[in-house]
Amino acid sequence: LLLFGDLLYQISKYKLAEDIFLRLLKELPPNDQKMNRVNYFLGLLAYHGEEYKKCLVYYHKALTAVESAQPTNILNIAELYNCIGEVHRVLG
């Protein structure tokens, strides 16, 4: 489902993608490795919907999951900090 949600996002079917990711959010255990990607995509979808506060919540959840994962993925951490910075830039 994660890949299907990603595909829906890529073809700009944002509402359908959000439905998939919200379903995954409910079905996956909180410590599942995929949770960081689910929260990341929900953040992206919130960003595209101009729901910036909601976006930050999802990005921070993803960041927490990535930072606590072993081994730590520095590129994912950098990408998330970049996304968080972009939201703050938009918010002013």
Buried (B, 14 or more C-beta within 10 A) or exposed (E): EBEEBBEBBEEEBBEBBBEBBBEBBEEBEEEEEEBBBBBBBBBBBBBBEEBBEBBBBBBBBBBBBBEEBEEEBEEBBEBBEEBBEBBEEEEE
